[in-house]
Amino acid sequence: MVEPRLQGDDHAVAEQGHPGDAIPKREWVAAWSTVAANSFGGPAGQISVMHDEIVVKRRWIGERRFLHALNYCMLLPGPEAQQLATYLGWLLRGPSGGLFAGGIFILPGFLSIMALSILFAAYGDLTWVTGLFFGISAAVIAIVASAVLRIGRRVIKNPIMLAVAAAAFVAIFFFELPFPLVVAVAVVLGLVGGWVRPEYFNLIQGHDESAVGNDDDAVLVGDQHISLGRPSVGRALKVLGGGLGLWFGPVAVLVIALGRSSIFVDVALFFSSAAVLTFGGAYSVLAYISQEAVTFGWLEPGEMISGLGMAETTPGPLIQVVQFVGFMGPYREPGSLTALQAGGFGAVIATWVTFVPSFLWIFLGAPFIEHLRNKPALTSALSTVTAAVVGVVLNLAIWFAIYTLFDTVNKRRGYGAVLYQPELGSIQWAGVAIAVGAAIAIFRFKIASLKVVAVAAVVGVAYQFLLA
């Protein structure tokens, strides 16, 4: 293990270079590889692994600095755990450190979901593969339900926040209003409400720093100020220009080479828009992605939950499920390519336009974020958006449950609303049993989601073989 280096004043840090320069490359790679390989269980589990490895075990980052970075990553669109890894890598070794830490965090999930997507698309009609995804899909219903409660506990603390959550659910589930509109209204409501009645809106206070140790003096980056790029307009414009070039440059090449009607261009533009909407975690945007992907014809209604099951059971950010959607759309419309070639290319495009913005937000905003402390307006906006996310995720849970547990679902429209009517005779009782069992395991016995999904997958395979 690397012995932490004591830091003096800010000027000394600047003269010595990045605070993490003293870390041997082998130690650096080993630390972030460990974080990436063990990043199961969604953001909470991923952040816990990162804290144990970087703060507790190696003592490279102090508690207060870790919590400060985490609190502000939660304000950004995108996967907060991956952004936190990027932020901490940036603090330790500048932009190259941020690229490495954030990039390797994505890699295991990317490789795993690529393999599972190929398996699902090419061999999904095999008995054991059908059973595998049947069991996973049923268990994921309980996992999404637990996400509703987990997110709700953070912010549903008064009737106003409950009303925001209920309104968001009605807007999405019954009136199919676009998710970006729901987020925009929540942001405005939070800003205005935080100004008028802050006691009702300023709810997310981050982590309790008094509950953790503050021994920051013996770590590479403690609570002292570290300057890794002056927060100036000139620097921000350079970073913004470079980031936008990396983000939209490949999209422009696709448009020029393939034309605007290409499905690969559709994938790039769709997931570029989704990338800026993931406030409140991946679950918040999954309903939007799920319903739009079905509308485009990229997925069948019940298939998105299989993709979510892949993301739940592999390391990496949950939002990596976009890779599955990006694979399946082009797989079904391959054009001049083979189906697998088109699917693989679509998966790479979806991953690129989803995660490049996450790096951009950190490199663009981190120097400014380092100078921010507890801005009430931002907290109020985040609180209200999070309350709306509770309603959106509830919509996701019910939508998934309907299409997973019933073979036939009818939709009736009237007065601008839609009503889902599953045919009771088409119910999948085995799926209900797996979902109920998963819910009992998660809510009653607090069993980790990964174990629950693994058992559900085995049960699903056994059930399909009994039917065969």
C-alpha positions as semicolon CSV with decimal commas, in nm:
position;residue;x (nm);y (nm);z (nm)
1;M;0,000;0,000;0,000
2;V;0,115;0,351;-0,076
3;E;0,206;0,558;0,227
4;P;-0,004;0,875;0,221
5;R;0,190;1,191;0,159
6;L;0,127;1,487;0,385
7;Q;0,022;1,805;0,210
8;G;0,122;2,155;0,294
9;D;-0,036;2,470;0,156
10;D;-0,202;2,511;-0,186
11;H;0,113;2,648;-0,350
12;A;0,317;2,348;-0,241
13;V;0,060;2,117;-0,396
14;A;0,071;2,308;-0,725
15;E;0,453;2,300;-0,732
16;Q;0,469;1,928;-0,664
17;G;0,214;1,848;-0,934
18;H;-0,092;1,636;-0,878
19;P;-0,131;1,497;-0,525
20;G;-0,162;1,142;-0,659
21;D;0,163;1,151;-0,859
22;A;0,338;0,959;-0,581
23;I;0,110;0,657;-0,629
24;P;0,284;0,380;-0,827
25;K;0,108;0,293;-1,152
26;R;0,056;-0,067;-1,045
27;E;-0,112;0,047;-0,724
28;W;-0,324;0,299;-0,914
29;V;-0,444;0,040;-1,166
30;A;-0,508;-0,220;-0,896
31;A;-0,721;0,018;-0,690
32;W;-0,953;0,131;-0,969
33;S;-0,969;-0,218;-1,120
34;T;-1,088;-0,347;-0,783
35;V;-1,353;-0,077;-0,766
36;A;-1,472;-0,154;-1,121
37;A;-1,480;-0,532;-1,078
38;N;-1,682;-0,508;-0,757
39;S;-1,925;-0,233;-0,861
40;F;-2,241;-0,442;-0,824
41;G;-2,561;-0,344;-0,648
42;G;-2,641;-0,006;-0,799
43;P;-2,506;0,335;-0,693
44;A;-2,522;0,269;-0,318
45;G;-2,312;-0,047;-0,344
46;Q;-2,074;0,108;-0,597
47;I;-2,014;0,416;-0,386
48;S;-1,959;0,196;-0,081
49;V;-1,694;-0,010;-0,263
50;M;-1,524;0,309;-0,382
51;H;-1,524;0,454;-0,031
52;D;-1,376;0,139;0,118
53;E;-1,102;0,112;-0,144
54;I;-1,004;0,478;-0,192
55;V;-1,085;0,638;0,146
56;V;-1,064;0,364;0,408
57;K;-0,810;0,117;0,274
58;R;-0,571;0,336;0,075
59;R;-0,646;0,671;0,242
60;W;-0,595;0,870;-0,077
61;I;-0,905;1,087;-0,030
62;G;-1,034;1,230;0,297
63;E;-1,388;1,176;0,423
64;R;-1,495;1,537;0,388
65;R;-1,357;1,567;0,036
66;F;-1,522;1,238;-0,063
67;L;-1,862;1,351;0,067
68;H;-1,830;1,692;-0,096
69;A;-1,759;1,532;-0,433
70;L;-2,044;1,285;-0,389
71;N;-2,298;1,550;-0,293
72;Y;-2,229;1,752;-0,605
73;C;-2,216;1,451;-0,837
74;M;-2,570;1,386;-0,721
75;L;-2,669;1,724;-0,867
76;L;-2,549;1,628;-1,215
77;P;-2,728;1,429;-1,483
78;G;-2,571;1,089;-1,533
79;P;-2,454;0,795;-1,321
80;E;-2,330;0,946;-0,995
81;A;-2,100;0,655;-0,903
82;Q;-1,916;0,669;-1,237
83;Q;-1,896;1,047;-1,212
84;L;-1,766;1,020;-0,857
85;A;-1,490;0,787;-0,978
86;T;-1,405;1,041;-1,249
87;Y;-1,407;1,326;-0,996
88;L;-1,181;1,144;-0,750
89;G;-0,943;1,040;-1,027
90;W;-0,932;1,405;-1,138
91;L;-0,858;1,521;-0,783
92;L;-0,570;1,278;-0,754
93;R;-0,412;1,289;-1,099
94;G;-0,585;1,556;-1,303
95;P;-0,773;1,490;-1,629
96;S;-0,576;1,174;-1,713
97;G;-0,662;1,033;-1,372
98;G;-1,027;1,117;-1,419
99;L;-1,035;0,953;-1,762
100;F;-0,874;0,637;-1,629
101;A;-1,087;0,603;-1,315
102;G;-1,413;0,683;-1,492
103;G;-1,329;0,476;-1,799
104;I;-1,227;0,156;-1,621
105;F;-1,541;0,185;-1,406
106;I;-1,748;0,135;-1,723
107;L;-1,541;-0,140;-1,887
108;P;-1,654;-0,458;-1,701
109;G;-2,022;-0,373;-1,746
110;F;-1,974;-0,288;-2,113
111;L;-1,810;-0,624;-2,188
112;S;-2,064;-0,819;-1,981
113;I;-2,372;-0,657;-2,131
114;M;-2,233;-0,691;-2,484
115;A;-2,201;-1,066;-2,429
116;L;-2,547;-1,092;-2,270
117;S;-2,705;-0,885;-2,547
118;I;-2,563;-1,119;-2,810
119;L;-2,689;-1,416;-2,609
120;F;-3,035;-1,264;-2,574
121;A;-3,066;-1,160;-2,939
122;A;-2,913;-1,464;-3,109
123;Y;-3,017;-1,745;-2,874
124;G;-3,319;-1,607;-2,692
125;D;-3,544;-1,884;-2,820
126;L;-3,343;-2,155;-2,645
127;T;-3,519;-2,302;-2,344
128;W;-3,252;-2,218;-2,090
129;V;-3,201;-1,866;-2,223
130;T;-3,577;-1,801;-2,216
131;G;-3,591;-1,927;-1,859
132;L;-3,289;-1,722;-1,758
133;F;-3,441;-1,393;-1,866
134;F;-3,790;-1,491;-1,748
135;G;-3,662;-1,537;-1,394
136;I;-3,448;-1,224;-1,404
137;S;-3,734;-1,011;-1,537
138;A;-3,973;-1,121;-1,262
139;A;-3,716;-1,050;-0,990
140;V;-3,638;-0,706;-1,129
141;I;-3,998;-0,599;-1,057
142;A;-3,922;-0,630;-0,685
143;I;-3,589;-0,452;-0,729
144;V;-3,751;-0,153;-0,899
145;A;-4,017;-0,145;-0,625
146;S;-3,740;-0,129;-0,366
147;A;-3,589;0,162;-0,560
148;V;-3,918;0,350;-0,523
149;L;-3,899;0,318;-0,146
150;R;-3,526;0,390;-0,129
151;I;-3,554;0,711;-0,330
152;G;-3,878;0,809;-0,157
153;R;-3,725;0,792;0,191
154;R;-3,474;1,059;0,090
155;V;-3,727;1,326;0,004
156;I;-4,095;1,235;0,060
157;K;-4,104;1,406;0,399
158;N;-4,406;1,636;0,367
159;P;-4,738;1,659;0,175
160;I;-4,589;1,887;-0,092
161;M;-4,324;1,635;-0,193
162;L;-4,584;1,357;-0,187
163;A;-4,802;1,566;-0,420
164;V;-4,506;1,622;-0,655
165;A;-4,442;1,246;-0,670
166;A;-4,810;1,170;-0,730
167;A;-4,837;1,434;-1,003
168;A;-4,529;1,298;-1,178
169;F;-4,674;0,946;-1,170
170;V;-5,007;1,057;-1,316
171;A;-4,834;1,268;-1,583
172;I;-4,615;0,980;-1,700
173;F;-4,837;0,674;-1,649
174;F;-5,179;0,802;-1,754
175;F;-5,102;1,099;-1,981
176;E;-4,766;0,984;-2,120
177;L;-4,618;1,332;-2,087
178;P;-4,250;1,347;-2,185
179;F;-4,002;1,287;-1,907
180;P;-3,799;1,602;-1,992
181;L;-4,112;1,812;-1,932
182;V;-4,167;1,650;-1,592
183;V;-3,806;1,723;-1,492
184;A;-3,824;2,082;-1,618
185;V;-4,143;2,153;-1,422
186;A;-3,991;1,997;-1,109
187;V;-3,677;2,212;-1,140
188;V;-3,882;2,533;-1,172
189;L;-4,109;2,432;-0,886
190;G;-3,808;2,353;-0,669
191;L;-3,635;2,682;-0,739
192;V;-3,950;2,887;-0,671
193;G;-4,057;2,675;-0,374
194;G;-3,709;2,686;-0,222
195;W;-3,721;3,064;-0,233
196;V;-4,076;3,095;-0,092
197;R;-4,089;2,804;0,156
198;P;-3,741;2,652;0,193
199;E;-3,849;2,436;0,488
200;Y;-4,068;2,232;0,250
201;F;-3,827;2,211;-0,043
202;N;-3,470;2,221;0,091
203;L;-3,467;1,858;0,202
204;I;-3,165;1,673;0,062
205;Q;-2,879;1,771;0,288
206;G;-2,629;1,513;0,167
207;H;-2,440;1,294;0,411
208;D;-2,387;1,361;0,777
209;E;-2,024;1,456;0,801
210;S;-2,036;1,446;1,178
211;A;-2,097;1,072;1,156
212;V;-1,770;0,996;0,985
213;G;-1,411;1,046;1,071
214;N;-1,250;1,371;0,963
215;D;-0,887;1,269;0,987
216;D;-0,803;1,431;0,652
217;D;-0,451;1,552;0,728
218;A;-0,283;1,217;0,667
219;V;-0,425;1,153;0,320
220;L;-0,320;1,264;-0,028
221;V;-0,629;1,481;-0,068
222;G;-0,785;1,591;0,259
223;D;-1,003;1,894;0,325
224;Q;-0,746;2,144;0,197
225;H;-0,795;2,322;-0,134
226;I;-0,641;2,150;-0,435
227;S;-0,617;2,350;-0,755
228;L;-0,622;2,129;-1,063
229;G;-0,731;2,388;-1,314
230;R;-0,834;2,744;-1,242
231;P;-1,212;2,795;-1,272
232;S;-1,204;3,052;-1,548
233;V;-1,435;3,121;-1,843
234;G;-1,149;3,064;-2,087
235;R;-1,067;2,722;-1,951
236;A;-1,436;2,630;-1,934
237;L;-1,487;2,720;-2,300
238;K;-1,189;2,507;-2,404
239;V;-1,316;2,207;-2,207
240;L;-1,669;2,261;-2,336
241;G;-1,550;2,282;-2,696
242;G;-1,339;1,967;-2,665
243;G;-1,612;1,776;-2,483
244;L;-1,883;1,870;-2,730
245;G;-1,649;1,777;-3,015
246;L;-1,596;1,430;-2,869
247;W;-1,967;1,397;-2,798
248;F;-2,118;1,517;-3,124
249;G;-1,824;1,478;-3,363
250;P;-1,892;1,106;-3,415
251;V;-2,264;1,184;-3,452
252;A;-2,186;1,433;-3,729
253;V;-1,968;1,173;-3,903
254;L;-2,256;0,924;-3,889
255;V;-2,496;1,177;-4,040
256;I;-2,254;1,261;-4,323
257;A;-2,164;0,898;-4,394
258;L;-2,502;0,728;-4,348
259;G;-2,764;1,002;-4,375
260;R;-3,012;1,135;-4,124
261;S;-3,248;0,840;-4,175
262;S;-2,992;0,586;-4,048
263;I;-3,088;0,394;-3,736
264;F;-2,737;0,453;-3,603
265;V;-2,798;0,828;-3,617
266;D;-3,131;0,776;-3,439
267;V;-2,951;0,579;-3,166
268;A;-2,685;0,848;-3,128
269;L;-2,934;1,135;-3,106
270;F;-3,178;0,955;-2,879
271;F;-2,922;0,853;-2,621
272;S;-2,753;1,192;-2,639
273;S;-3,082;1,344;-2,524
274;A;-3,130;1,073;-2,260
275;A;-2,782;1,144;-2,123
276;V;-2,887;1,488;-1,998
277;L;-3,205;1,359;-1,833
278;T;-3,068;1,113;-1,578
279;F;-3,122;1,334;-1,273
280;G;-3,194;1,125;-0,966
281;G;-3,028;0,807;-1,091
282;A;-3,073;0,565;-1,377
283;Y;-3,421;0,453;-1,271
284;S;-3,550;0,805;-1,334
285;V;-3,484;0,786;-1,709
286;L;-3,552;0,416;-1,765
287;A;-3,925;0,472;-1,813
288;Y;-3,850;0,733;-2,077
289;I;-3,601;0,505;-2,255
290;S;-3,827;0,201;-2,225
291;Q;-4,137;0,360;-2,368
292;E;-3,955;0,547;-2,644
293;A;-3,762;0,235;-2,748
294;V;-4,089;0,045;-2,781
295;T;-4,236;0,331;-2,983
296;F;-3,936;0,323;-3,219
297;G;-3,981;-0,053;-3,262
298;W;-3,638;-0,129;-3,116
299;L;-3,779;-0,338;-2,830
300;E;-4,088;-0,535;-2,745
301;P;-4,260;-0,404;-2,427
302;G;-4,136;-0,689;-2,208
303;E;-3,777;-0,686;-2,332
304;M;-3,654;-0,377;-2,151
305;I;-3,685;-0,550;-1,818
306;S;-3,449;-0,821;-1,945
307;G;-3,197;-0,549;-2,025
308;L;-3,244;-0,404;-1,679
309;G;-3,181;-0,749;-1,537
310;M;-2,853;-0,761;-1,727
311;A;-2,748;-0,427;-1,580
312;E;-2,853;-0,536;-1,229
313;T;-2,642;-0,852;-1,242
314;T;-2,324;-0,712;-1,397
315;P;-2,069;-0,466;-1,257
316;G;-2,090;-0,102;-1,358
317;P;-2,353;0,174;-1,371
318;L;-2,716;0,070;-1,402
319;I;-2,757;0,316;-1,688
320;Q;-2,538;0,077;-1,891
321;V;-2,873;-0,078;-1,985
322;V;-2,872;0,174;-2,271
323;Q;-2,616;-0,051;-2,436
324;F;-2,875;-0,330;-2,460
325;V;-3,129;-0,096;-2,621
326;G;-2,863;0,039;-2,856
327;F;-2,782;-0,320;-2,952
328;M;-3,135;-0,445;-3,011
329;G;-3,256;-0,160;-3,234
330;P;-2,987;-0,194;-3,505
331;Y;-2,988;-0,573;-3,460
332;R;-3,345;-0,570;-3,591
333;E;-3,268;-0,317;-3,866
334;P;-2,913;-0,410;-3,972
335;G;-2,922;-0,270;-4,324
336;S;-2,613;-0,383;-4,517
337;L;-2,442;-0,520;-4,204
338;T;-2,501;-0,852;-4,037
339;A;-2,738;-0,839;-3,742
340;L;-2,460;-0,893;-3,488
341;Q;-2,235;-0,633;-3,652
342;A;-2,515;-0,376;-3,651
343;G;-2,605;-0,457;-3,292
344;G;-2,247;-0,428;-3,173
345;F;-2,200;-0,096;-3,353
346;G;-2,524;0,039;-3,207
347;A;-2,418;-0,069;-2,856
348;V;-2,087;0,117;-2,890
349;I;-2,264;0,431;-3,014
350;A;-2,517;0,424;-2,729
351;T;-2,240;0,378;-2,472
352;W;-2,027;0,657;-2,620
353;V;-2,296;0,926;-2,625
354;T;-2,417;0,824;-2,279
355;F;-2,085;0,843;-2,096
356;V;-1,890;1,115;-2,280
357;P;-2,126;1,376;-2,125
358;S;-2,051;1,237;-1,778
359;F;-1,680;1,309;-1,826
360;L;-1,764;1,650;-1,969
361;W;-1,975;1,751;-1,668
362;I;-1,690;1,665;-1,431
363;F;-1,403;1,825;-1,625
364;L;-1,612;2,133;-1,701
365;G;-1,766;2,182;-1,360
366;A;-1,520;2,032;-1,110
367;P;-1,300;2,345;-1,075
368;F;-1,615;2,548;-1,006
369;I;-1,771;2,278;-0,788
370;E;-1,459;2,279;-0,573
371;H;-1,547;2,637;-0,479
372;L;-1,914;2,569;-0,406
373;R;-2,049;2,491;-0,064
374;N;-2,413;2,410;0,022
375;K;-2,608;2,622;-0,226
376;P;-2,973;2,618;-0,103
377;A;-3,125;2,683;-0,447
378;L;-2,954;2,376;-0,595
379;T;-3,060;2,162;-0,301
380;S;-3,425;2,269;-0,337
381;A;-3,424;2,193;-0,708
382;L;-3,264;1,852;-0,649
383;S;-3,513;1,770;-0,374
384;T;-3,811;1,845;-0,599
385;V;-3,667;1,657;-0,896
386;T;-3,601;1,359;-0,669
387;A;-3,964;1,368;-0,549
388;A;-4,079;1,365;-0,912
389;V;-3,842;1,075;-0,977
390;V;-4,028;0,870;-0,714
391;G;-4,343;0,898;-0,926
392;V;-4,152;0,821;-1,244
393;V;-3,991;0,509;-1,096
394;L;-4,329;0,393;-0,960
395;N;-4,457;0,423;-1,315
396;L;-4,162;0,214;-1,429
397;A;-4,230;-0,057;-1,170
398;I;-4,597;-0,088;-1,265
399;W;-4,524;-0,075;-1,639
400;F;-4,262;-0,349;-1,608
401;A;-4,491;-0,562;-1,389
402;I;-4,781;-0,543;-1,635
403;Y;-4,578;-0,648;-1,936
404;T;-4,379;-0,914;-1,748
405;L;-4,662;-1,085;-1,564
406;F;-4,926;-1,077;-1,839
407;D;-4,896;-1,213;-2,192
408;T;-5,168;-0,983;-2,327
409;V;-5,205;-0,615;-2,238
410;N;-5,463;-0,387;-2,401
411;K;-5,450;-0,008;-2,402
412;R;-5,760;0,212;-2,399
413;R;-5,742;0,582;-2,475
414;G;-5,979;0,863;-2,393
415;Y;-5,977;1,224;-2,279
416;G;-5,605;1,246;-2,354
417;A;-5,521;0,962;-2,115
418;V;-5,426;0,598;-2,156
419;L;-5,537;0,304;-1,943
420;Y;-5,351;-0,029;-1,942
421;Q;-5,582;-0,332;-1,921
422;P;-5,402;-0,664;-1,883
423;E;-5,610;-0,971;-1,963
424;L;-5,638;-1,164;-1,638
425;G;-5,650;-1,494;-1,823
426;S;-5,301;-1,432;-1,963
427;I;-5,132;-1,398;-1,625
428;Q;-4,798;-1,575;-1,576
429;W;-4,839;-1,732;-1,232
430;A;-4,479;-1,852;-1,226
431;G;-4,364;-1,496;-1,282
432;V;-4,590;-1,375;-1,002
433;A;-4,443;-1,637;-0,768
434;I;-4,085;-1,538;-0,855
435;A;-4,164;-1,166;-0,815
436;V;-4,333;-1,222;-0,476
437;G;-4,045;-1,439;-0,358
438;A;-3,795;-1,175;-0,469
439;A;-3,993;-0,906;-0,285
440;I;-3,995;-1,109;0,036
441;A;-3,621;-1,172;0,007
442;I;-3,545;-0,802;-0,050
443;F;-3,792;-0,634;0,186
444;R;-3,821;-0,890;0,466
445;F;-3,480;-1,054;0,475
446;K;-3,270;-0,772;0,323
447;I;-3,094;-1,008;0,082
448;A;-2,872;-0,835;-0,174
449;S;-3,031;-0,777;-0,514
450;L;-2,754;-0,960;-0,697
451;K;-2,820;-1,282;-0,501
452;V;-3,194;-1,248;-0,548
453;V;-3,161;-1,209;-0,924
454;A;-2,920;-1,503;-0,945
455;V;-3,162;-1,734;-0,763
456;A;-3,454;-1,607;-0,972
457;A;-3,259;-1,683;-1,290
458;V;-3,203;-2,043;-1,176
459;V;-3,571;-2,081;-1,087
460;G;-3,669;-1,940;-1,425
461;V;-3,448;-2,188;-1,609
462;A;-3,587;-2,480;-1,406
463;Y;-3,944;-2,367;-1,478
464;Q;-3,886;-2,347;-1,852
465;F;-3,735;-2,696;-1,858
466;L;-4,042;-2,828;-1,674
467;L;-4,263;-2,677;-1,944
468;A;-4,049;-2,816;-2,228
